[in-house]
């Protein structure tokens, strides 16, 4: 049995701490409530910065002879004071930070030098050379706040990142973050042991991302902490089977990422990419329990026993599998064993490789002009050979799309079985290895020469074989192949 512990990084600044990569800037969150800040300039850009600073609780001292109309809605509030003149050296006295909208580099330099002389951190809008700090693009779910910086190199990219994060964080998180602040002291008082607190906050996070909070929620949270404090089963372990998808970390579901972030131990397969593992909780122990054809592998019984032992010791175990756990992933066997031991088990589905292949090729597996059904068929048995109990007459259906998983070594025999049952040797075939990964490679041809394609792509990477008329456009015209894939030209049969 092969078990390898994999940590996030081999290089450590100190024992148990991952070394941090280089940072262009230091991200900090600065408390400004009740502090005075200086804004020089009466422009629309200066008005936006003044509004942002006031939203953070600061008192904004505005120095400008005239103000843009954008200031009109601000000056009624008691957080702003307008000094009807330009700034001077004494304007920086008592200021926490200073911001200016300068028309020329000369004005910017003068403001920058005056602020520096007064020991006040300075930012001149849109002039990075005169900035000691920058404003990031903000996702506001206060008190939960996300800020994105590109160190001034690509503000448009920062805004695009912000838009993506906005779609991931529901507006209701603001209320949940407020609730967390409100109940934290009570929860900490009731749940002294750290494992108890972690169980509570993991449940809190699940609720925060799955529902709305109302006036009764705070009481419910306090009641839950009380229940956990009196529970004898607080430390019971559990197992989550998580589908890692075909390899591209961006194809993970949000639920899968949250599961990885809550793990104590991760048992992962060979097919799981390093990019997926990078999304896991840093403190989680990672153990490779891979099973690959033609290689030394962990036995399934050993993996089952490991999950049971770890869960019974109180761990949250993530069984991380390539693709989907319930499609040729032995998920049913693992679930049955865990249920027999009365261990709680959940399943987080993943994108199975067949669907990733279809997306990569731009092919509909159930295109109504070519296929009335789709089948997923295993290409090898537990002993490595082609399974003996496949109904080849049913599989050799010209109106169906068939995807063979793990069929690289049995491709020649698959071709014989299909043609023996009447499927035309000219039926289109596409073979794809390392689907969705940078090293993805494709072969296109027909059943008549698919052995050649399997040999050309090799057996080192996971392979899918697609058979059926749904692949006719891919198999017939080389120019329709996506540019990012590498074709094995010598093996192409058209």
C-alpha positions, -999 to 999 in steps of 0.1 A, spaced: 0 0 0 14 34 -10 5 63 13 23 96 7 18 127 29 18 158 8 22 192 24 14 226 6 51 235 5 84 218 12 100 251 21 90 266 55 99 299 70 93 282 104 81 248 114 44 245 105 43 278 86 42 281 48 66 306 33 48 335 17 56 345 -18 67 379 -28 41 407 -24 40 438 -45 23 456 -17 13 447 19 -25 443 21 -38 459 53 -71 471 66 -68 505 83 -93 516 110 -102 553 103 -133 556 125 -131 590 143 -98 600 126 -93 630 104 -81 627 68 -72 653 42 -86 654 7 -71 681 -16 -91 690 -47 -127 696 -56 -130 672 -85 -154 643 -90 -125 619 -84 -117 636 -51 -154 635 -42 -154 597 -46 -124 593 -24 -140 616 2 -171 595 2 -151 563 6 -132 576 35 -163 589 52 -179 554 47 -150 541 68 -159 564 96 -133 592 90 -139 629 93 -129 644 59 -112 678 57 -116 690 21 -93 717 8 -104 733 -25 -114 767 -37 -143 752 -57 -162 719 -56 -176 697 -83 -214 691 -81 -205 655 -69 -198 670 -35 -232 685 -31 -248 654 -16 -218 649 8 -215 682 25 -248 679 43 -233 651 64 -214 660 96 -184 639 85 -172 665 60 -158 700 64 -150 722 35 -120 746 38 -126 771 9 -90 773 0 -61 752 -13 -41 732 11 -10 745 30 17 730 51 -3 732 83 -32 714 66 -15 681 74 -15 686 112 -34 658 129 -42 640 97 -41 602 94 -38 601 56 -37 626 28 -52 623 -7 -50 648 -36 -63 650 -71 -34 670 -88 -36 683 -123 2 683 -130 32 663 -119 45 695 -102 14 698 -80 15 661 -73 51 663 -62 46 693 -40 17 676 -22 36 644 -19 67 661 -4 46 681 21 27 650 33 60 631 37 75 660 56 45 659 80 48 621 84 14 615 68 8 586 44 -1 600 10 -19 591 -22 -22 612 -53 -50 600 -75 -39 583 -108 -2 592 -102 14 560 -88 48 577 -85 34 599 -57 15 572 -38 26 554 -7 -6 534 -7 -33 525 -32 -70 520 -31 -81 485 -42 -113 475 -60 -137 467 -31 -163 441 -26 -184 454 2 -202 430 26 -191 450 56 -179 439 81 -167 414 56 -147 434 30 -126 421 1 -101 445 -16 -82 437 -48 -49 453 -58 -28 450 -89 -3 476 -75 -15 501 -101 -3 479 -130 -38 469 -143 -68 486 -127 -91 471 -153 -80 436 -143 -86 445 -106 -122 456 -115 -127 424 -135 -116 403 -105 -139 423 -83 -169 415 -105 -161 378 -104 -159 379 -66 -192 399 -64 -210 370 -81 -196 345 -56 -205 364 -24 -242 369 -19 -254 402 -5 -268 383 25 -232 378 37 -232 413 51 -259 403 76 -241 370 84 -208 388 90 -227 412 114 -242 382 132 -208 366 136 -195 398 153 -226 399 175 -225 363 188 -188 357 189 -183 366 226 -212 344 237 -201 315 215 -165 317 228 -177 317 264 -199 286 258 -175 266 236 -141 266 253 -124 237 235 -111 248 200 -127 217 182 -161 227 196 -157 262 182 -146 249 149 -176 227 145 -199 257 154 -182 280 129 -182 255 101 -219 251 105 -222 289 106 -204 292 73 -226 265 57 -257 285 67 -242 318 56 -237 305 20 -270 287 18 -297 309 33 -309 343 46 -307 355 81 -336 370 100 -344 384 134 -345 349 150 -311 337 136 -290 352 164 -310 333 190 -308 301 169 -270 304 168 -267 309 205 -290 279 210 -268 258 187 -236 268 206 -254 257 238 -263 224 223 -227 218 212 -214 226 246 -236 199 262 -231 173 234 -210 142 239 -207 137 201 -191 171 193 -159 155 182 -175 128 159 -157 127 126 -173 126 92 -163 120 55 -171 140 24 -166 125 -10 -156 154 -33 -154 154 -70 -123 172 -82 -134 173 -118 -111 165 -147 -82 186 -136 -89 223 -142 -94 239 -108 -118 264 -123 -142 236 -129 -147 229 -92 -180 236 -77 -183 262 -49 -195 235 -25 -163 215 -33 -141 244 -25 -159 250 8 -155 213 17 -117 215 9 -115 246 32 -130 226 61 -109 195 58 -87 180 85 -73 153 63 -75 149 25 -71 115 8 -66 123 -28 -61 103 -60 -33 105 -86 -57 122 -110 -62 152 -87 -43 182 -100 -20 203 -78 -41 234 -86 -71 218 -70 -51 209 -39 -39 245 -36 -75 255 -28 -76 233 3 -72 244 39 -35 250 46 -35 231 79 -51 200 63 -29 169 61 -28 156 25 -23 119 17 -19 105 -17 -38 72 -21 -37 70 -59 -49 42 -80 -36 42 -116 -36 14 -142 -3 -3 -146 12 13 -115 17 4 -78 -16 15 -61 -34 16 -28 -59 -12 -23 -95 0 -20 -99 -19 12 -70 0 27 -84 33 17 -118 24 32 -101 14 64 -81 46 65 -113 67 61 -130 48 89 -100 51 113 -96 88 107 -133 96 110 -135 77 142 -107 97 156 -128 128 151 -114 141 118 -133 156 89 -120 135 61 -122 146 24 -120 118 -1 -109 138 -31 -115 120 -65 -109 130 -101 -141 136 -120 -173 127 -101 -171 103 -71 -201 83 -83 -190 77 -119 -164 50 -120 -150 64 -88 -157 36 -63 -179 61 -45 -207 36 -39 -183 11 -22 -168 38 0 -202 52 10 -215 17 19 -185 10 41 -188 43 59 -226 39 64 -220 4 78 -197 20 105 -224 47 112 -200 74 100 -217 105 85 -209 108 48 -218 134 22 -211 135 -15 -202 167 -34 -205 159 -72 -178 169 -97 -178 175 -134 -171 141 -149 -145 139 -177 -170 131 -204 -188 164 -200 -154 182 -198 -144 165 -231 -177 175 -247 -172 211 -237 -136 211 -248 -145 198 -282 -176 220 -286 -197 189 -291 -232 181 -278 -232 144 -268 -270 143 -274 -272 164 -305 -307 156 -318 -295 151 -354 -270 124 -343 -278 108 -309 -309 99 -289 -290 87 -259 -255 88 -242 -237 60 -224 -207 60 -201 -189 26 -203 -159 14 -183 -130 3 -205 -115 -21 -180 -125 -44 -152 -109 -48 -117 -84 -71 -133 -75 -45 -160 -90 -64 -189 -122 -54 -208 -152 -63 -186 -169 -96 -196 -205 -85 -188 -209 -56 -212 -239 -59 -235 -220 -51 -267 -251 -54 -288 -267 -26 -269 -235 -5 -268 -231 -8 -306 -261 14 -312 -256 38 -341 -281 63 -326 -262 66 -293 -231 84 -282 -208 62 -261 -179 74 -239 -154 48 -228 -136 56 -195 -102 40 -188 -101 23 -222 -67 32 -236 -52 -2 -232 -83 -20 -244 -91 3 -274 -83 -24 -300 -106 -49 -283 -133 -23 -280 -131 -16 -317 -134 -54 -325 -165 -58 -302 -183 -28 -317 -177 -38 -353 -186 -74 -346 -220 -62 -334 -226 -43 -366 -213 -7 -359 -196 7 -390 -158 9 -390 -162 44 -403 -180 56 -372 -163 87 -359 -140 84 -329 -123 110 -308 -97 101 -281 -86 127 -256 -60 125 -229 -54 148 -199 -87 165 -205 -89 202 -194 -53 203 -184 -25 222 -202 -11 189 -216 -44 179 -231 -39 160 -264 -64 147 -290 -67 121 -317 -95 119 -342 -103 91 -365 -127 61 -368 -134 28 -351 -114 12 -379 -81 28 -367 -88 38 -331 -61 14 -319 -36 36 -337 -50 66 -318 -47 50 -285 -11 40 -291 -3 75 -303 -16 92 -272 0 67 -248 -11 54 -214 5 79 -190 -25 102 -188 -61 94 -182 -79 89 -216 -115 90 -228 -127 75 -260 -158 90 -276 -177 70 -302 -206 81 -323 -220 104 -350 -220 133 -325 -183 135 -331 -185 136 -369 -178 173 -372 -147 169 -350 -136 138 -368 -141 151 -403 -125 186 -404 -91 193 -389 -97 231 -388 -125 227 -364 -102 214 -337 -97 240 -309 -63 256 -311 -51 249 -276 -51 211 -281 -21 192 -295 -31 168 -322 -12 136 -330 -10 143 -367 7 111 -376 -21 91 -360 -50 110 -376 -73 89 -397 -100 106 -418 
